Amino acid sequence: MDYTNLQEYVGAPESDAAYVEECWDEATALVNVFVGDETVPVAILDRAFLEVGSELYHRRQAPNGIAQFASMDGSPVRVARDPMLGAYPLLQRFMVPGLA
């Protein structure tokens, strides 16, 4: 899996390829740091990369953390401040809790 999968997932045009690649690199770095040495199935990691990459890609369209989507009521939506928010539920079950 690579940035082209993210590009397809978010529906980004070819003109955004360089930006999508940056988002992909950041997403994989964030997920890999969170996972550390834990064993996570490849399919779950791939989905986490896509979720985080999507959050990062769409932030560009959300100035000040507010996104305006085409909806009937035109309500603004606040984007997550933590791009990992969508990945935590996917990865959490594979993390070994630390000892305090």
DSSP file (Angstrom, degrees, kcal/mol; ACC not computed):
  #  RESIDUE AA STRUCTURE BP1 BP2  ACC     N-H-->O    O-->H-N    N-H-->O    O-->H-N    TCO  KAPPA ALPHA  PHI   PSI    X-CA   Y-CA   Z-CA
    1    1 A M              0   0    0      0, 0.0     2,-0.2     0, 0.0     0, 0.0   0.000 360.0 360.0 360.0 142.1    0.0    0.0    0.0
    2    2 A D    >>  -     0   0    0      0, 0.0     3,-1.6     0, 0.0     4,-1.0  -0.795 360.0 -66.6-147.6-169.6    1.3    3.5   -0.8
    3    3 A Y  H 3> S+     0   0    0      1,-0.3     4,-2.6    -2,-0.2     5,-0.2   0.749 121.1  67.6 -61.6 -24.2    0.1    7.1   -1.3
    4    4 A T  H 3> S+     0   0    0      1,-0.2     4,-2.1     2,-0.2    -1,-0.3   0.837  96.8  55.0 -66.1 -29.8   -1.8    6.2   -4.4
    5    5 A N  H <> S+     0   0    0     -3,-1.6     4,-2.3     2,-0.2    -1,-0.2   0.902 109.8  46.3 -65.8 -40.4   -4.2    4.2   -2.3
    6    6 A L  H  X S+     0   0    0     -4,-1.0     4,-2.5     2,-0.2     5,-0.2   0.902 109.1  55.3 -66.3 -41.0   -4.8    7.3   -0.2
    7    7 A Q  H  X>S+     0   0    0     -4,-2.6     5,-2.1     1,-0.2     4,-0.8   0.909 112.2  42.7 -58.9 -42.9   -5.2    9.4   -3.3
    8    8 A E  H  <5S+     0   0    0     -4,-2.1     3,-0.3     3,-0.2    -1,-0.2   0.905 111.6  55.5 -68.5 -41.1   -8.0    7.1   -4.5
    9    9 A Y  H  <5S+     0   0    0     -4,-2.3    -2,-0.2     1,-0.2    -1,-0.2   0.878 116.3  35.5 -60.1 -41.2   -9.5    6.9   -1.0
   10   10 A V  H  <5S-     0   0    0     -4,-2.5    -1,-0.2    -5,-0.1    -2,-0.2   0.528 108.0-121.8 -93.1  -5.9   -9.9   10.6   -0.7
   11   11 A G  T  <5 +     0   0    0     -4,-0.8    -3,-0.2    -3,-0.3    -4,-0.1   0.851  48.3 173.0  70.5  34.1  -10.7   11.2   -4.4
   12   12 A A      < -     0   0    0     -5,-2.1    -1,-0.2    -6,-0.2    -2,-0.0  -0.521  30.8-118.9 -78.6 141.1   -7.8   13.5   -4.9
   13   13 A P    >   -     0   0    0      0, 0.0     3,-2.0     0, 0.0     4,-0.1  -0.319  28.3-106.1 -71.9 162.2   -6.9   14.7   -8.4
   14   14 A E  G >  S+     0   0    0      1,-0.3     3,-1.8     2,-0.2     4,-0.2   0.799 118.6  68.1 -58.7 -29.5   -3.5   14.0   -9.9
   15   15 A S  G 3  S+     0   0    0      1,-0.3    -1,-0.3     2,-0.1     3,-0.3   0.701  98.2  52.4 -65.1 -18.0   -2.6   17.6   -9.3
   16   16 A D  G <> S+     0   0    0     -3,-2.0     4,-2.8     1,-0.2    -1,-0.3   0.308  75.6 110.4 -96.0   7.0   -2.6   16.9   -5.6
   17   17 A A  H <> S+     0   0    0     -3,-1.8     4,-2.3     1,-0.2    -1,-0.2   0.866  76.7  49.2 -54.9 -42.7   -0.3   13.9   -5.8
   18   18 A A  H  > S+     0   0    0     -3,-0.3     4,-1.8    -4,-0.2    -1,-0.2   0.915 113.9  45.9 -64.9 -41.9    2.6   15.5   -4.0
   19   19 A Y  H  > S+     0   0    0     -3,-0.2     4,-2.4     2,-0.2    -2,-0.2   0.901 111.7  51.8 -67.0 -40.7    0.4   16.7   -1.2
   20   20 A V  H  X S+     0   0    0     -4,-2.8     4,-2.5     1,-0.2    -2,-0.2   0.900 107.9  52.7 -62.0 -40.3   -1.2   13.3   -0.9
   21   21 A E  H  X S+     0   0    0     -4,-2.3     4,-2.4    -5,-0.3    -1,-0.2   0.895 108.5  50.1 -63.6 -39.8    2.2   11.7   -0.7
   22   22 A E  H  X S+     0   0    0     -4,-1.8     4,-2.4     2,-0.2    -2,-0.2   0.929 111.3  48.8 -61.5 -45.3    3.2   14.1    2.2
   23   23 A C  H  X S+     0   0    0     -4,-2.4     4,-2.7     1,-0.2    -2,-0.2   0.896 110.7  51.2 -61.7 -40.6    0.0   13.2    4.0
   24   24 A W  H  X S+     0   0    0     -4,-2.5     4,-2.8     2,-0.2     5,-0.2   0.928 109.8  49.1 -62.7 -45.9    0.7    9.5    3.5
   25   25 A D  H  X S+     0   0    0     -4,-2.4     4,-1.9     1,-0.2    -2,-0.2   0.915 114.0  45.7 -61.1 -43.5    4.2    9.9    4.9
   26   26 A E  H  X S+     0   0    0     -4,-2.4     4,-2.6     2,-0.2    -1,-0.2   0.908 112.7  51.2 -65.6 -41.8    2.9   11.7    7.9
   27   27 A A  H  X S+     0   0    0     -4,-2.7     4,-2.6     1,-0.2     5,-0.2   0.929 110.8  46.8 -63.0 -46.4    0.1    9.2    8.4
   28   28 A T  H  X S+     0   0    0     -4,-2.8     4,-2.5     1,-0.2    -1,-0.2   0.887 112.8  50.7 -65.5 -36.8    2.4    6.2    8.3
   29   29 A A  H  X S+     0   0    0     -4,-1.9     4,-2.3    -5,-0.2    -2,-0.2   0.940 111.7  47.0 -64.5 -46.5    4.8    7.9   10.7
   30   30 A L  H  X S+     0   0    0     -4,-2.6     4,-2.1     2,-0.2    -2,-0.2   0.929 115.7  44.5 -61.1 -46.4    2.1    8.7   13.2
   31   31 A V  H  X S+     0   0    0     -4,-2.6     4,-2.7     1,-0.2     5,-0.2   0.927 112.9  51.0 -65.7 -44.5    0.6    5.2   13.1
   32   32 A N  H  X S+     0   0    0     -4,-2.5     4,-2.5    -5,-0.2    -1,-0.2   0.878 110.0  49.4 -63.4 -37.5    4.0    3.5   13.3
   33   33 A V  H  < S+     0   0    0     -4,-2.3    -1,-0.2     2,-0.2    -2,-0.2   0.920 112.6  48.1 -65.6 -42.4    5.0    5.6   16.4
   34   34 A F  H  < S+     0   0    0     -4,-2.1    -2,-0.2    -5,-0.2    -1,-0.2   0.918 116.0  43.4 -62.9 -43.5    1.7    4.8   18.1
   35   35 A V  H >< S+     0   0    0     -4,-2.7     3,-2.0     1,-0.2    -2,-0.2   0.868  82.9 166.5 -72.5 -37.7    2.0    1.0   17.3
   36   36 A G  T 3< S-     0   0    0     -4,-2.5    -1,-0.2     1,-0.3    -2,-0.1  -0.380  70.9 -17.5  60.8-127.7    5.7    0.8   18.2
   37   37 A D  T 3  S+     0   0    0     -2,-0.1    -1,-0.3    -4,-0.1    -2,-0.1   0.371 104.5 120.2 -93.6   3.4    6.8   -2.8   18.6
   38   38 A E    <   -     0   0    0     -3,-2.0     2,-0.6     1,-0.1    57,-0.1  -0.329  68.4-115.7 -69.6 152.4    3.3   -4.2   18.9
   39   39 A T        +     0   0    0     55,-0.3    -1,-0.1    -2,-0.0    -2,-0.1  -0.809  39.7 172.0 -91.9 119.8    2.0   -6.8   16.4
   40   40 A V        -     0   0    0     -2,-0.6     5,-0.1    55,-0.0    51,-0.1  -0.993  38.8-104.7-128.2 132.8   -0.9   -5.4   14.3
   41   41 A P    >>  -     0   0    0      0, 0.0     4,-2.3     0, 0.0     3,-0.5  -0.252  28.7-122.8 -56.3 143.3   -2.4   -7.2   11.3
   42   42 A V  H 3> S+     0   0    0      1,-0.2     4,-2.9     2,-0.2     5,-0.2   0.873 110.8  56.7 -57.2 -40.9   -1.4   -5.6    8.0
   43   43 A A  H 3> S+     0   0    0      1,-0.2     4,-1.8     2,-0.2    -1,-0.2   0.878 108.8  46.8 -61.0 -37.5   -5.0   -5.1    7.0
   44   44 A I  H <> S+     0   0    0     -3,-0.5     4,-2.4     2,-0.2    -2,-0.2   0.913 112.2  49.7 -70.7 -43.2   -5.6   -3.1   10.2
   45   45 A L  H  X S+     0   0    0     -4,-2.3     4,-2.8     1,-0.2    -2,-0.2   0.927 109.8  51.7 -60.3 -44.5   -2.5   -1.0    9.7
   46   46 A D  H  X S+     0   0    0     -4,-2.9     4,-2.1     1,-0.2    -1,-0.2   0.912 110.8  47.4 -59.4 -42.8   -3.4   -0.3    6.1
   47   47 A R  H  X S+     0   0    0     -4,-1.8     4,-2.5    -5,-0.2    -1,-0.2   0.899 111.3  51.3 -65.9 -39.6   -6.9    0.9    7.2
   48   48 A A  H  X S+     0   0    0     -4,-2.4     4,-2.6     2,-0.2     5,-0.3   0.911 108.2  52.2 -63.6 -42.1   -5.3    3.1   10.0
   49   49 A F  H  X S+     0   0    0     -4,-2.8     4,-2.7     1,-0.2    -1,-0.2   0.920 111.5  47.2 -58.8 -43.7   -2.9    4.6    7.4
   50   50 A L  H  X S+     0   0    0     -4,-2.1     4,-2.4     2,-0.2    -2,-0.2   0.918 112.2  48.9 -64.8 -43.8   -5.9    5.5    5.2
   51   51 A E  H  X S+     0   0    0     -4,-2.5     4,-1.9     2,-0.2    -2,-0.2   0.934 116.5  41.5 -62.8 -46.8   -8.0    7.0    8.1
   52   52 A V  H  X S+     0   0    0     -4,-2.6     4,-2.3     2,-0.2    -2,-0.2   0.916 114.8  51.3 -68.7 -43.0   -5.1    9.1    9.4
   53   53 A G  H  X S+     0   0    0     -4,-2.7     4,-2.6    -5,-0.3    -1,-0.2   0.881 108.6  52.3 -60.6 -38.6   -4.0   10.1    5.9
   54   54 A S  H  X S+     0   0    0     -4,-2.4     4,-2.5     2,-0.2    -1,-0.2   0.914 108.3  50.4 -63.9 -43.9   -7.6   11.2    5.0
   55   55 A E  H  X S+     0   0    0     -4,-1.9     4,-1.0    28,-0.2    -2,-0.2   0.929 113.1  46.4 -58.8 -46.0   -7.8   13.4    8.2
   56   56 A L  H  X S+     0   0    0     -4,-2.3     4,-0.5     1,-0.2     3,-0.4   0.908 112.5  49.9 -65.2 -42.1   -4.5   15.0    7.2
   57   57 A Y  H >< S+     0   0    0     -4,-2.6     3,-0.9     1,-0.2     4,-0.3   0.921 111.0  48.2 -62.8 -44.8   -5.5   15.5    3.6
   58   58 A H  H >< S+     0   0    0     -4,-2.5     3,-1.1     1,-0.2    -1,-0.2   0.624  92.0  78.5 -77.1 -12.2   -8.9   17.1    4.4
   59   59 A R  H >< S+     0   0    0     -4,-1.0     3,-2.0    -3,-0.4    -1,-0.2   0.831  83.1  66.2 -62.4 -30.4   -7.5   19.5    7.0
   60   60 A R  T << S+     0   0    0     -3,-0.9    -1,-0.2    -4,-0.5    -2,-0.2   0.800 101.3  48.8 -61.1 -28.2   -6.3   21.7    4.1
   61   61 A Q  T <  S+     0   0    0     -3,-1.1     7,-0.4    -4,-0.3    -1,-0.3   0.255 100.6  72.8 -94.9  10.9  -10.0   22.3    3.3
   62   62 A A    X   -     0   0    0     -3,-2.0     3,-2.0     5,-0.1    -1,-0.2  -0.632  68.6-164.9-127.9  74.5  -10.9   23.2    6.9
   63   63 A P  G >  S+     0   0    0      0, 0.0     3,-1.6     0, 0.0    -3,-0.1  -0.347  80.4   5.5 -60.8 137.4   -9.5   26.6    7.8
   64   64 A N  G 3  S-     0   0    0      1,-0.3     3,-0.1    14,-0.0     0, 0.0   0.717 131.4 -67.7  60.0  22.7   -9.5   27.1   11.6
   65   65 A G  G <  S+     0   0    0     -3,-2.0    14,-2.2    -6,-0.2     2,-0.5   0.597 107.0 119.3  79.1  10.4  -10.6   23.5   12.1
   66   66 A I  E <   -A   78   0A   0     -3,-1.6     2,-0.4    12,-0.2    12,-0.2  -0.944  42.8-167.1-114.7 126.0  -14.1   24.1   10.5
   67   67 A A  E     -A   77   0A   0     10,-3.5    10,-2.9    -2,-0.5     2,-0.6  -0.905   9.3-152.2-110.8 139.8  -15.2   22.2    7.4
   68   68 A Q  E     -A   76   0A   0     -7,-0.4     2,-0.3    -2,-0.4     7,-0.1  -0.941  18.5-172.2-111.6 111.4  -18.2   23.2    5.3
   69   69 A F        -     0   0    0     -2,-0.6     2,-1.0     6,-0.6     5,-0.1  -0.706  37.2 -96.0-102.4 154.8  -19.7   20.2    3.6
   70   70 A A        +     0   0    0     -2,-0.3     2,-0.3     4,-0.1    -1,-0.0  -0.568  67.5 145.4 -69.7 103.7  -22.4   20.2    1.0
   71   71 A S        -     0   0    0     -2,-1.0     3,-0.2     1,-0.1    -3,-0.0  -0.935  61.3-110.7-138.3 162.4  -25.5   19.5    3.1
   72   72 A M  S    S+     0   0    0     -2,-0.3    -1,-0.1     1,-0.2    -2,-0.0   0.866 119.0  37.2 -62.6 -37.1  -29.1   20.6    3.1
   73   73 A D  S    S-     0   0    0      2,-0.1    -1,-0.2    -3,-0.0    -3,-0.1   0.589  99.3-133.4 -94.2  -9.5  -28.7   22.7    6.2
   74   74 A G        +     0   0    0     -3,-0.2    -2,-0.1     1,-0.2    -4,-0.1   0.743  41.1 170.5  68.5  22.8  -25.2   24.0    5.5
   75   75 A S        -     0   0    0      1,-0.1    -6,-0.6    -7,-0.1    -1,-0.2  -0.472  31.5-125.2 -70.8 133.2  -24.0   23.2    9.0
   76   76 A P  E     -A   68   0A   0      0, 0.0     2,-0.4     0, 0.0    -8,-0.2  -0.444  20.5-148.8 -74.1 153.7  -20.3   23.5    9.6
   77   77 A V  E     -A   67   0A   0    -10,-2.9   -10,-3.5    -2,-0.1     2,-0.4  -0.989   9.4-132.3-126.4 131.7  -18.5   20.6   11.0
   78   78 A R  E     -A   66   0A   0     -2,-0.4   -12,-0.2   -12,-0.2     2,-0.2  -0.701  23.5-136.8 -82.7 129.7  -15.4   20.8   13.3
   79   79 A V        -     0   0    0    -14,-2.2     2,-0.1    -2,-0.4    -1,-0.0  -0.533  32.1 -90.4 -83.0 154.4  -12.6   18.4   12.2
   80   80 A A        -     0   0    0     -2,-0.2    -1,-0.1     1,-0.1   -15,-0.0  -0.360  23.5-146.7 -64.3 138.8  -10.7   16.4   14.8
   81   81 A R  S    S+     0   0    0      1,-0.1    -1,-0.1    -3,-0.1    -2,-0.0   0.812  90.6  61.2 -74.4 -30.1   -7.6   18.1   16.2
   82   82 A D  S >  S-     0   0    0      1,-0.1     3,-2.0     2,-0.0     4,-0.2  -0.875  71.7-159.0 -99.5 111.4   -5.9   14.8   16.5
   83   83 A P  T 3  S+     0   0    0      0, 0.0     3,-0.5     0, 0.0   -28,-0.2   0.676  90.2  65.1 -64.9 -14.5   -5.6   13.1   13.1
   84   84 A M  T >> S+     0   0    0      1,-0.2     4,-2.0     2,-0.1     3,-1.3   0.507  70.6 101.4 -82.4  -4.8   -5.2    9.7   14.9
   85   85 A L  T <4 S+     0   0    0     -3,-2.0    -1,-0.2     1,-0.3   -33,-0.1   0.847  83.0  45.3 -52.2 -41.3   -8.7    9.9   16.2
   86   86 A G  T 34 S+     0   0    0     -3,-0.5     4,-0.4    -4,-0.2    -1,-0.3   0.714 113.5  51.2 -75.3 -20.0  -10.1    7.5   13.6
   87   87 A A  T <> S+     0   0    0     -3,-1.3     4,-2.3    -4,-0.2     3,-0.4   0.769  90.3  75.9 -88.6 -28.1   -7.2    5.1   14.0
   88   88 A Y  H  X S+     0   0    0     -4,-2.0     4,-2.8     1,-0.2     5,-0.2   0.912  95.1  48.4 -54.1 -49.0   -7.3    4.7   17.8
   89   89 A P  H  4 S+     0   0    0      0, 0.0     4,-0.5     0, 0.0    -1,-0.2   0.848 113.5  49.2 -62.7 -30.8  -10.3    2.4   17.8
   90   90 A L  H  4 S+     0   0    0     -3,-0.4    -2,-0.2    -4,-0.4     3,-0.1   0.894 121.9  31.9 -70.8 -39.8   -8.8    0.2   15.1
   91   91 A L  H >< S+     0   0    0     -4,-2.3     3,-2.1     1,-0.2     4,-0.5   0.729  96.3  83.5 -92.8 -25.1   -5.4   -0.1   16.8
   92   92 A Q  G >< S+     0   0    0     -4,-2.8     3,-1.6    -5,-0.3    -1,-0.2   0.828  84.1  60.0 -54.7 -39.8   -6.3    0.0   20.5
   93   93 A R  G 3  S+     0   0    0     -4,-0.5    -1,-0.3     1,-0.3    -2,-0.1   0.699 105.4  50.5 -65.0 -17.6   -7.1   -3.7   20.8
   94   94 A F  G <  S+     0   0    0     -3,-2.1     2,-0.4    -4,-0.1    -1,-0.3   0.481  89.4  98.4 -97.8  -4.3   -3.6   -4.6   19.7
   95   95 A M  S <  S-     0   0    0     -3,-1.6   -60,-0.1    -4,-0.5   -61,-0.0  -0.695  70.1-136.0 -88.4 133.2   -1.8   -2.4   22.2
   96   96 A V        -     0   0    0     -2,-0.4    -2,-0.1     1,-0.0   -58,-0.0  -0.767  28.9-116.5 -86.0 124.5   -0.5   -4.0   25.4
   97   97 A P        -     0   0    0      0, 0.0     2,-0.1     0, 0.0    -1,-0.0  -0.339  30.7-121.5 -62.9 140.2   -1.4   -1.7   28.4
   98   98 A G        -     0   0    0      1,-0.1     2,-0.4     2,-0.0    -3,-0.0  -0.358  19.6-115.6 -77.9 161.1    1.7   -0.3   30.1
   99   99 A L              0   0    0      1,-0.1    -1,-0.1    -2,-0.1     0, 0.0  -0.815 360.0 360.0 -97.6 136.4    2.5   -0.9   33.8
  100  100 A A              0   0    0     -2,-0.4    -1,-0.1     0, 0.0    -2,-0.0   0.434 360.0 360.0 -95.7 360.0    2.5    2.1   36.0
